Amino acid sequence: MVRQGVVVGGGGEITQAGSGSGSIAGSATAPAASPHQASSRQNPTYKPFANFVPLASSVIVSIIAGCFWVILAVINPPKAIKTSLWAAPVLALACDVVILLVGNGAALGIGVLIVVVAIAVALYSCWASGPRLQHATAVLSTSLNAAHLPPTASCLVVFVILAAFGYMSFWTVAISCIAAAEGYFMNFKMAYVVALLVSMAWTMQVLRYFVYVAVAKLAHTRLVYGVRMPGGTVEAFCGTMMGPSFGDICMGAVAVPVIAAVRSFARAINAVTKGNDEFCQGCCLAISDKLMGRVNRWGFVHVGVRGKAFCVASRDVWSLFVLRGISKLVDSDLTGSFCFLSAVTGGALASLVAGSWALAMDKEHKELALPVAIYSFLIGYYMCRMIIAWPQACVATYHVAYAENPQNPHLGTLIPDHLRELQALATD
């Protein structure tokens, strides 16, 4: 029977008249989905806990490691600095073993890079000895004792740790969801990962320098005037968070790490060439010196204490260092290296734990352990850098207070004595 261009056969099959391609055998054919539909879906081979649980564990491990370094620095500064010098390369090599177990080309390349960095850190640890090491331990011990922070200052650090923990919890969920999703918009997965990494770096640097400025306020009042800051920790905390200095902290959190990286690169090139490269001597170091005079972490002390803009504060503080003849002494102080190596140790430990966990949870897809190990290292590094900002702020404030008034009776004779030692070594 034919009706309206449709032929009904005896077997119940419906076909369009004059067309052999429109058959419908018992059901209608669904239209083809556009590539923009179903923008994201879960990867069927992905195990949700394979990423989230190890990353969450790295956050907890990094908090424990950061608190350990702060407590050790307060109780026994010489042991803290010496421990960071040997623990960083050892734990870096241990983390490298986990990465090499992934067994692909990317893991091999990263593993070789880690070995090179570990050897460089070990050589630096051998070089950082003698008067420099003794002065660093003395400055760290003296500044922490002279600052005499109130017990409530630990509440400030705990609050920031909780804030960082909350942020990192959401961050690990976000990075895990990106790994789990597939679809059209997931073609830009690398852009999402880069955006999350930049967000984490900036946020953690802001929290780090927030602690830095708040502690510097408390320490500066004690070091300069010998009394506690009026309002105490609450005033330092609220004034830093709600005052105009917070904008300068956000700006400085971007500029200071970049300048520090440029300066470290210039120093490394100079050390490799042994000062024979005229380009490095005349260009790289000169540029890094000028940048250091305009953007540096010591400027955060005047940002909090004097309420200056960050660039103005950095320039003024460095001018004081040059005026008092302590710019090279401050720039070569090992307490900055101690904080960096402590953070590297925390990151390596977090990466070791999370990477091992990821390998144990999903042995069929070992390649998933590589990004987990990298993300965990960054989490541990930034968490430890934030927590260790407490003693670093005390040391920076000690140097700034001396530059403001070398005759300050609350500072003792530590810096003048070390300057005389360096002059005696230079003449020998």
C-alpha positions in Angstrom: 0.0 0.0 0.0 1.3 3.4 -1.0 0.2 6.5 0.9 1.7 10.0 0.8 5.0 8.7 -0.7 5.4 6.0 1.8 5.3 2.3 0.9 4.3 -0.2 3.5 5.6 -3.7 2.8 4.2 -7.0 4.0 6.9 -7.4 6.7 6.0 -4.1 8.3 9.0 -2.3 6.9 8.5 1.3 6.1 10.3 2.9 3.2 10.1 6.2 1.5 8.9 6.0 -2.1 11.5 6.7 -4.7 14.4 6.6 -2.1 16.3 3.6 -0.9 18.3 5.4 1.8 15.5 6.3 4.1 14.6 2.9 5.6 13.6 2.8 9.3 13.8 -0.8 10.6 11.7 -0.7 13.7 13.1 2.7 15.1 14.0 6.1 13.9 17.7 6.9 13.3 19.1 9.5 15.8 20.7 12.5 14.2 24.5 12.7 14.3 25.8 14.7 17.3 27.7 17.9 16.5 31.3 18.0 17.8 30.3 20.9 20.1 27.7 18.8 21.8 28.6 16.9 25.0 31.4 19.4 25.6 32.8 17.3 28.4 32.4 13.7 29.6 34.3 11.5 32.0 37.2 9.5 30.7 36.1 5.8 31.1 39.7 4.7 31.9 40.2 7.4 34.6 40.0 6.5 38.3 38.9 9.6 40.3 40.9 8.7 43.4 44.1 8.1 41.4 44.7 11.8 41.3 42.8 13.4 44.1 43.9 11.3 47.1 47.6 11.5 46.4 47.3 15.3 45.8 45.3 15.8 49.0 47.9 13.8 50.9 50.7 16.0 49.5 48.9 19.1 51.0 48.9 17.5 54.4 52.5 16.3 54.1 53.7 19.8 53.1 51.9 21.4 56.0 53.6 19.0 58.4 57.0 19.6 56.7 56.6 23.4 56.9 55.7 23.4 60.6 58.7 21.1 61.2 61.0 23.6 59.6 59.6 26.6 61.5 59.8 24.8 64.9 63.3 23.6 64.2 64.4 27.1 63.1 63.0 28.6 66.3 64.4 25.9 68.6 67.8 25.1 67.0 68.7 27.5 64.1 72.2 26.0 63.4 70.7 22.5 63.0 67.9 23.8 60.9 70.2 25.4 58.3 72.6 22.4 58.2 69.7 20.0 57.9 68.3 21.9 54.9 71.6 21.9 53.2 71.9 18.1 53.1 68.2 17.1 53.1 67.3 19.0 49.9 69.6 17.0 47.5 68.9 13.7 49.3 65.1 14.0 49.1 65.3 15.3 45.6 67.1 12.1 44.5 64.6 10.0 46.4 61.8 11.8 44.5 63.7 11.2 41.3 63.5 7.4 41.8 59.7 7.6 41.9 59.6 9.7 38.7 61.9 7.3 36.9 59.6 4.4 37.8 57.0 5.9 35.4 59.2 4.6 32.6 58.5 7.0 29.7 60.5 9.6 27.9 59.1 12.5 29.7 59.9 10.9 33.1 63.4 10.2 31.9 64.0 13.8 30.9 62.6 15.2 34.1 64.7 12.6 36.1 67.9 13.7 34.5 67.1 17.4 35.2 66.4 16.5 38.9 69.8 14.7 39.1 71.6 17.8 37.8 69.7 20.1 40.2 70.5 17.8 43.1 74.2 17.8 42.3 74.2 21.6 42.0 72.5 21.9 45.4 74.9 19.4 46.9 77.9 21.5 45.6 76.3 24.6 46.9 75.9 22.9 50.3 79.6 22.2 50.3 80.4 25.7 49.4 78.1 27.3 51.9 80.3 26.9 54.9 82.7 28.8 57.1 81.9 32.4 58.1 78.8 32.6 55.9 77.2 29.6 57.6 78.2 30.8 61.1 76.8 34.3 60.4 73.5 32.9 58.9 72.9 30.8 62.0 73.8 33.7 64.3 71.5 36.1 62.4 68.6 33.6 62.4 69.0 32.9 66.1 69.5 36.6 67.1 66.6 37.9 65.0 64.1 35.4 66.2 65.1 36.0 69.8 65.2 39.8 69.5 61.9 40.0 67.7 60.3 38.1 70.6 57.0 37.6 68.8 53.9 37.1 71.0 52.4 33.6 71.2 49.3 34.9 69.4 51.5 35.3 66.3 51.3 31.5 65.8 47.5 32.0 65.5 48.1 34.2 62.5 50.2 31.5 60.8 47.6 28.8 61.7 44.9 31.0 60.1 46.8 31.4 56.9 47.6 27.7 56.8 43.9 26.9 57.1 43.2 29.4 54.3 45.9 27.8 52.1 44.6 24.3 53.0 41.1 25.3 51.8 42.4 26.8 48.6 44.6 23.8 47.9 41.6 21.4 48.5 39.6 23.2 45.8 42.7 23.3 43.6 43.3 19.6 43.8 39.6 18.9 42.9 39.9 21.2 39.9 43.1 19.6 38.6 41.6 16.2 39.1 38.4 17.1 37.2 40.5 18.3 34.3 42.3 15.0 34.2 39.0 13.1 34.3 37.1 15.1 31.6 37.1 14.6 27.9 35.3 16.3 25.1 35.5 19.3 22.8 36.4 21.9 25.4 39.0 19.5 26.8 41.1 20.0 23.7 42.4 23.1 25.6 43.3 21.0 28.7 46.9 22.3 28.7 45.7 25.9 28.9 43.5 25.0 31.9 46.4 23.3 33.6 48.7 26.3 33.0 46.0 28.7 34.3 45.6 26.6 37.5 49.3 26.5 38.0 49.6 30.3 37.6 46.7 30.8 40.0 48.3 28.5 42.6 51.7 30.2 42.3 50.3 33.7 42.7 47.8 32.9 45.4 50.5 31.1 47.5 53.0 33.9 47.0 50.3 36.4 48.2 49.7 34.4 51.3 53.4 34.0 51.9 54.1 37.8 51.7 50.9 38.4 53.7 52.5 36.5 56.6 55.8 38.2 55.8 54.4 41.7 56.2 52.3 41.0 59.2 55.2 39.4 61.1 57.5 42.2 60.0 55.2 44.7 61.6 55.4 42.9 64.9 59.1 42.3 64.7 60.0 45.9 63.7 58.3 47.4 66.7 60.2 45.1 69.1 63.6 45.5 67.3 63.4 49.3 67.0 61.6 50.4 70.1 61.9 47.4 72.4 58.2 47.2 73.0 55.3 45.2 71.6 53.3 46.6 68.7 50.1 48.4 70.0 47.2 46.2 69.1 49.4 43.2 68.8 48.8 40.4 66.4 45.2 41.4 65.7 46.2 44.9 64.5 49.0 43.5 62.4 46.7 40.9 60.8 43.7 43.1 60.2 45.9 46.1 59.1 47.7 44.0 56.6 44.6 42.3 55.2 42.3 45.3 55.0 44.8 48.1 54.6 46.2 49.6 51.3 49.4 47.5 51.7 47.5 44.4 50.5 47.5 45.7 46.9 51.3 46.2 47.1 51.6 42.6 48.5 49.7 41.3 45.5 52.0 43.2 43.1 55.2 42.3 44.9 54.1 38.6 44.9 54.5 38.7 41.1 57.6 40.8 40.8 59.9 39.5 43.6 60.0 35.8 42.4 60.7 36.9 38.8 63.6 39.2 39.9 64.9 36.5 42.2 64.9 34.0 39.3 66.7 36.5 37.0 69.3 37.2 39.7 69.9 33.5 40.4 70.3 32.8 36.7 72.9 35.6 36.4 74.8 34.3 39.4 74.7 30.7 38.0 76.1 31.9 34.7 78.8 33.9 36.4 79.8 30.9 38.6 80.0 28.6 35.5 82.1 31.1 33.5 84.1 32.0 36.6 83.7 35.7 35.7 85.5 35.4 32.3 82.3 36.1 30.3 82.2 39.8 29.6 78.6 39.6 28.6 77.6 38.1 31.9 79.8 40.5 33.9 78.8 43.6 32.1 75.1 42.9 31.3 73.4 40.1 33.2 74.8 41.0 36.6 74.4 44.7 36.1 70.8 44.3 35.1 70.1 42.0 38.0 71.7 44.5 40.4 69.6 47.4 39.1 66.4 45.3 39.4 67.4 44.2 42.9 67.7 47.9 43.9 64.1 48.6 42.7 62.3 45.3 43.5 63.3 43.2 46.5 61.7 41.3 49.4 63.2 43.6 52.1 60.9 46.3 50.7 57.9 44.5 52.2 59.1 45.6 55.6 58.6 49.2 54.8 55.3 48.3 53.0 53.9 47.1 56.3 55.7 49.4 58.7 55.8 52.7 56.8 52.8 52.2 54.5 54.9 52.9 51.4 54.2 51.7 47.9 56.2 48.5 47.1 58.6 49.9 44.5 59.3 53.0 46.7 59.8 50.9 49.7 62.2 48.6 47.9 64.2 51.4 46.5 64.4 53.2 49.9 65.4 50.1 51.8 68.1 49.1 49.3 69.5 52.7 49.4 69.8 52.3 53.2 71.7 49.0 52.7 74.1 50.7 50.3 74.5 53.7 52.6 75.4 51.5 55.6 77.7 49.3 53.5 75.7 46.1 54.1 74.1 45.5 50.7 76.5 42.6 49.8 76.2 41.2 53.2 72.4 41.2 53.1 72.3 39.9 49.5 74.6 36.9 50.3 72.9 36.0 53.5 72.2 32.2 53.7 68.9 32.5 55.4 67.3 33.1 52.0 68.9 29.9 50.8 67.7 28.1 54.0 64.1 29.1 53.3 64.4 28.0 49.6 66.0 24.6 50.4 63.5 24.0 53.2 60.7 24.5 50.6 62.5 22.2 48.1 62.7 19.6 50.8 59.0 19.9 51.6 58.1 19.7 47.9 60.3 16.7 47.3 58.8 14.9 50.3 55.3 15.7 49.2 56.1 14.5 45.7 57.7 11.3 47.0 54.6 10.4 49.0 52.1 11.4 46.4 54.0 9.9 43.5 54.5 6.6 45.3 50.8 6.5 46.2 49.7 7.2 42.6 52.0 4.4 41.4 50.6 2.0 43.9 46.9 2.8 43.2 47.1 2.5 39.4 49.8 0.2 38.2 48.2 -0.2 34.8 48.5 3.5 34.0 51.9 4.5 35.5 52.0 7.6 33.3 49.4 9.3 35.6 51.9 9.3 38.4 54.2 11.8 36.6 51.8 14.8 36.7 50.8 13.9 40.2 54.4 14.0 41.3 55.0 17.3 39.6 51.8 18.9 41.0 52.7 17.6 44.5 56.1 19.1 44.4 54.7 22.5 43.6 52.1 22.1 46.3 54.7 21.2 48.9 57.1 23.9 47.7 54.6 26.8 47.9 53.1 25.6 51.2 56.5 25.4 52.9 57.5 28.8 51.5 54.4 30.3 53.0 55.0 28.8 56.4 58.7 29.5 56.5 58.0 33.2 55.8 57.8 33.7 59.6 61.6 33.4 60.4 62.5 34.9 57.0 60.5 38.1 57.9 62.3 38.3 61.3 65.7 38.2 59.6 64.7 40.8 57.0 63.3 43.1 59.6 66.6 42.7 61.6 68.6 43.9 58.6 66.2 46.8 57.9 66.3 47.9 61.5 70.1 48.0 61.5 70.1 50.0 58.2 67.7 52.5 59.8 69.9 52.9 62.9 73.2 51.1 63.2 73.5 52.4 66.8 70.3 50.6 67.9 71.0 49.0 71.3 68.4 46.3 70.7 70.3 44.8 67.8 73.6 44.1 69.4 76.9 44.0 67.5 76.4 41.0 65.3 76.4 42.8 61.9 79.4 45.1 62.7 81.4 42.1 64.0 80.7 40.1 60.8 81.6 43.1 58.6 85.0 43.3 60.4 85.5 39.5 59.9 84.8 39.9 56.2 87.2 42.8 55.9 89.9 40.8 57.7 89.4 37.9 55.3 89.6 40.2 52.3 92.9 41.6 53.4 94.5 38.2 54.1 
